[in-house]
Amino acid sequence: MNLGVQVGRSEYGNQAPSTVYYASAALYHRINERLTGVVRVIYTNQTSDLVSSEYAQAIITAGLRQTF
């Protein structure tokens, strides 16, 4: 399992400052000796003094890796 968290803040000239929160988690499972599966979740949230600059996003991916 992998976990990650990041926080960033940006301020540009006369624009309203914004803060971005990023979190991710990945779970790996060995299916057999040659095949591994992974499920990853990524969440991003941006807050700002300017409401039109705010957003939240969640991404879920799944994949397989085969070794030869």
DOTOR-411597 format. One record per residue: chain; residue number from 1; x, y, z of N, C-alpha, C in turn; residue in three letters. Coordinates in nm, 3 decimals, padded with zeros to 5 digits, always signed. Each point is the difference from the previous one (the first is absolute). Layout:
[r "A"; NUM; [X; Y; Z]; [X; Y; Z]; [X; Y; Z]; "ALA"]
...
This chain:
[r "A"; 1; [+00.085; -00.118; +00.000]; [-00.085; +00.118; +00.000]; [+00.090; +00.124; +00.000]; "MET"]
[r "A"; 2; [-00.036; +00.098; -00.080]; [+00.069; +00.129; -00.005]; [-00.098; +00.109; +00.039]; "ASN"]
[r "A"; 3; [+00.045; +00.095; +00.080]; [-00.082; +00.115; +00.039]; [+00.079; +00.127; -00.024]; "LEU"]
[r "A"; 4; [-00.070; +00.107; -00.037]; [+00.067; +00.128; -00.020]; [-00.093; +00.117; +00.028]; "GLY"]
[r "A"; 5; [+00.056; +00.108; +00.054]; [-00.076; +00.122; +00.026]; [+00.088; +00.119; -00.034]; "VAL"]
[r "A"; 6; [-00.058; +00.099; -00.067]; [+00.072; +00.123; -00.032]; [-00.093; +00.118; +00.019]; "GLN"]
[r "A"; 7; [+00.057; +00.114; +00.039]; [-00.076; +00.125; +00.013]; [+00.084; +00.109; -00.065]; "VAL"]
[r "A"; 8; [-00.064; +00.082; -00.082]; [+00.071; +00.110; -00.065]; [-00.082; +00.127; +00.005]; "GLY"]
[r "A"; 9; [+00.066; +00.113; +00.002]; [-00.070; +00.128; +00.001]; [+00.061; +00.087; -00.108]; "ARG"]
[r "A"; 10; [-00.085; +00.071; -00.073]; [+00.050; +00.088; -00.105]; [-00.062; +00.138; +00.011]; "SER"]
[r "A"; 11; [+00.081; +00.099; -00.030]; [-00.045; +00.139; -00.005]; [+00.069; +00.066; -00.119]; "GLU"]
[r "A"; 12; [-00.079; +00.057; -00.091]; [+00.053; +00.063; -00.120]; [-00.058; +00.141; -00.013]; "TYR"]
[r "A"; 13; [+00.085; +00.099; +00.011]; [-00.043; +00.138; -00.023]; [-00.126; +00.039; +00.074]; "GLY"]
[r "A"; 14; [-00.099; +00.047; -00.076]; [-00.126; +00.046; +00.058]; [-00.103; -00.111; +00.015]; "ASN"]
[r "A"; 15; [+00.034; -00.122; -00.039]; [-00.096; -00.110; +00.007]; [-00.017; -00.049; +00.144]; "GLN"]
[r "A"; 16; [-00.117; -00.055; +00.026]; [-00.027; -00.055; +00.133]; [+00.091; -00.120; +00.026]; "ALA"]
[r "A"; 17; [+00.054; -00.013; +00.122]; [+00.084; -00.116; +00.031]; [-00.083; -00.128; +00.000]; "PRO"]
[r "A"; 18; [+00.065; -00.112; -00.030]; [-00.070; -00.128; +00.002]; [+00.088; -00.104; +00.069]; "SER"]
[r "A"; 19; [-00.065; -00.100; +00.056]; [+00.068; -00.110; +00.066]; [-00.047; -00.130; -00.062]; "THR"]
[r "A"; 20; [+00.094; -00.087; -00.034]; [-00.033; -00.129; -00.062]; [+00.038; -00.112; +00.096]; "VAL"]
[r "A"; 21; [-00.094; -00.090; +00.023]; [+00.023; -00.119; +00.082]; [-00.005; -00.121; -00.092]; "TYR"]
[r "A"; 22; [+00.097; -00.089; +00.013]; [+00.012; -00.117; -00.087]; [+00.027; -00.121; +00.088]; "TYR"]
[r "A"; 23; [-00.079; -00.105; -00.020]; [+00.021; -00.125; +00.074]; [-00.013; -00.116; -00.098]; "ALA"]
[r "A"; 24; [+00.082; -00.102; +00.021]; [-00.009; -00.117; -00.086]; [+00.027; -00.125; +00.082]; "SER"]
[r "A"; 25; [-00.058; -00.109; -00.047]; [+00.023; -00.130; +00.062]; [-00.003; -00.105; -00.111]; "ALA"]
[r "A"; 26; [+00.088; -00.098; +00.011]; [+00.004; -00.108; -00.098]; [+00.010; -00.132; +00.076]; "ALA"]
[r "A"; 27; [-00.076; -00.096; -00.046]; [+00.002; -00.134; +00.060]; [+00.039; -00.099; -00.108]; "LEU"]
[r "A"; 28; [+00.105; -00.076; +00.025]; [+00.051; -00.099; -00.094]; [-00.034; -00.140; +00.051]; "TYR"]
[r "A"; 29; [-00.035; -00.089; -00.092]; [-00.030; -00.138; +00.038]; [+00.064; -00.095; -00.102]; "HIS"]
[r "A"; 30; [+00.080; -00.090; +00.050]; [+00.064; -00.098; -00.089]; [-00.100; -00.112; -00.027]; "ARG"]
[r "A"; 31; [-00.043; -00.011; -00.125]; [-00.100; -00.099; -00.039]; [+00.065; -00.136; -00.018]; "ILE"]
[r "A"; 32; [+00.113; -00.002; -00.067]; [+00.080; -00.122; -00.011]; [+00.146; +00.043; -00.019]; "ASN"]
[r "A"; 33; [+00.089; -00.095; -00.030]; [+00.143; +00.034; -00.007]; [+00.035; +00.097; -00.111]; "GLU"]
[r "A"; 34; [-00.087; +00.017; -00.100]; [+00.030; +00.090; -00.112]; [-00.096; +00.117; -00.012]; "ARG"]
[r "A"; 35; [-00.106; +00.003; +00.077]; [-00.105; +00.101; -00.017]; [-00.029; +00.073; +00.131]; "LEU"]
[r "A"; 36; [+00.004; +00.133; -00.006]; [-00.029; +00.084; +00.116]; [-00.109; +00.101; -00.038]; "THR"]
[r "A"; 37; [-00.097; +00.017; +00.088]; [-00.105; +00.099; -00.022]; [+00.022; +00.121; +00.090]; "GLY"]
[r "A"; 38; [-00.049; +00.115; -00.043]; [+00.012; +00.122; +00.079]; [-00.129; +00.081; -00.012]; "VAL"]
[r "A"; 39; [-00.043; +00.058; +00.111]; [-00.110; +00.096; +00.003]; [+00.055; +00.126; +00.065]; "VAL"]
[r "A"; 40; [-00.020; +00.113; -00.065]; [+00.054; +00.127; +00.049]; [-00.113; +00.102; +00.009]; "ARG"]
[r "A"; 41; [-00.002; +00.076; +00.109]; [-00.097; +00.108; +00.021]; [+00.079; +00.130; +00.020]; "VAL"]
[r "A"; 42; [-00.038; +00.102; -00.075]; [+00.064; +00.132; +00.010]; [-00.109; +00.103; +00.025]; "ILE"]
[r "A"; 43; [+00.020; +00.086; +00.100]; [-00.098; +00.104; +00.032]; [+00.072; +00.134; +00.003]; "TYR"]
[r "A"; 44; [-00.055; +00.098; -00.070]; [+00.055; +00.136; -00.004]; [-00.110; +00.099; +00.035]; "THR"]
[r "A"; 45; [+00.032; +00.096; +00.084]; [-00.096; +00.103; +00.040]; [+00.073; +00.133; +00.001]; "ASN"]
[r "A"; 46; [-00.055; +00.099; -00.070]; [+00.059; +00.135; +00.000]; [-00.098; +00.095; +00.065]; "GLN"]
[r "A"; 47; [+00.047; +00.074; +00.099]; [-00.080; +00.104; +00.065]; [+00.059; +00.135; -00.036]; "THR"]
[r "A"; 48; [-00.087; +00.100; -00.002]; [+00.045; +00.134; -00.039]; [-00.095; +00.104; +00.057]; "SER"]
[r "A"; 49; [+00.050; +00.123; +00.011]; [-00.088; +00.111; +00.038]; [-00.097; +00.033; -00.113]; "ASP"]
[r "A"; 50; [+00.032; -00.045; -00.120]; [-00.084; +00.021; -00.117]; [-00.074; -00.131; -00.029]; "LEU"]
[r "A"; 51; [-00.131; -00.001; +00.022]; [-00.079; -00.124; -00.008]; [+00.013; -00.068; -00.136]; "VAL"]
[r "A"; 52; [+00.010; +00.076; -00.108]; [+00.008; -00.060; -00.133]; [+00.131; -00.076; -00.022]; "SER"]
[r "A"; 53; [+00.097; +00.015; +00.089]; [+00.128; -00.071; -00.011]; [+00.004; -00.127; +00.084]; "SER"]
[r "A"; 54; [-00.109; -00.032; +00.069]; [-00.002; -00.118; +00.086]; [-00.046; -00.123; -00.077]; "GLU"]
[r "A"; 55; [+00.055; -00.114; +00.035]; [-00.045; -00.125; -00.061]; [+00.042; -00.118; +00.086]; "TYR"]
[r "A"; 56; [-00.064; -00.112; -00.024]; [+00.039; -00.127; +00.061]; [-00.005; -00.105; -00.110]; "ALA"]
[r "A"; 57; [+00.090; -00.096; +00.008]; [+00.009; -00.102; -00.104]; [+00.045; -00.132; +00.063]; "GLN"]
[r "A"; 58; [-00.064; -00.108; -00.039]; [+00.041; -00.133; +00.045]; [+00.020; -00.088; -00.124]; "ALA"]
[r "A"; 59; [+00.109; -00.074; +00.000]; [+00.032; -00.089; -00.112]; [+00.028; -00.139; +00.057]; "ILE"]
[r "A"; 60; [-00.061; -00.100; -00.059]; [+00.024; -00.139; +00.039]; [+00.050; -00.074; -00.124]; "ILE"]
[r "A"; 61; [+00.114; -00.067; +00.012]; [+00.053; -00.078; -00.110]; [+00.027; -00.143; +00.047]; "THR"]
[r "A"; 62; [-00.006; -00.091; -00.094]; [+00.032; -00.140; +00.029]; [+00.087; -00.050; -00.114]; "ALA"]
[r "A"; 63; [+00.094; -00.088; +00.032]; [+00.087; -00.049; -00.104]; [+00.060; -00.135; +00.034]; "GLY"]
[r "A"; 64; [+00.060; -00.060; -00.102]; [+00.069; -00.127; +00.014]; [+00.141; +00.014; -00.052]; "LEU"]
[r "A"; 65; [+00.095; -00.068; +00.065]; [+00.137; -00.003; -00.048]; [+00.044; -00.145; -00.012]; "ARG"]
[r "A"; 66; [+00.050; -00.035; -00.116]; [+00.046; -00.136; -00.024]; [+00.151; +00.002; -00.023]; "GLN"]
[r "A"; 67; [+00.071; -00.087; +00.068]; [+00.144; -00.012; -00.021]; [+00.029; -00.126; -00.079]; "THR"]
[r "A"; 68; [+00.106; +00.004; -00.077]; [+00.035; -00.111; -00.087]; [+00.129; -00.063; +00.045]; "PHE"]
